[in-house]
């Protein structure tokens, strides 16, 4: 297990992947992103691992594989202030969930404890192909 991910797991009940519910984030208090980023000190690599773990819980409704293993997430980065940037694509520009999936990805990133804000950037270059799928995804789809 990655040491930074283990660090998040050991932070207490309900933080197994460094997440908290949307309700608890909204109910905390009205603070700006700067003060939220200073509540806890979580290493950037741990935050990145937690964001990726969150991406592994998002599924394309037409394919029974999570979007990370499907290869739709090209890059995840988190800065010193807890801002997460996710670069992703879709299987096709005509994807029926093109309006919904990026919003769900952003919501999932915002659920990670320590992430103050998130941006999802949708790109079509490079184009998604089945070669971008993980070995696990290929096995799930019998490819």
PyMOL commands that set and color helices and strands:
alter all, ss='L'
color gray80, all
select helices_A, chain A and resi 3-9+22-28+33-37+44-55+101-110+130-132+135-140
alter helices_A, ss='H'
color red, helices_A
select strands_A, chain A and resi 73-78+83-88+117-122
alter strands_A, ss='S'
color yellow, strands_A
deselect
rebuild
show_as cartoon
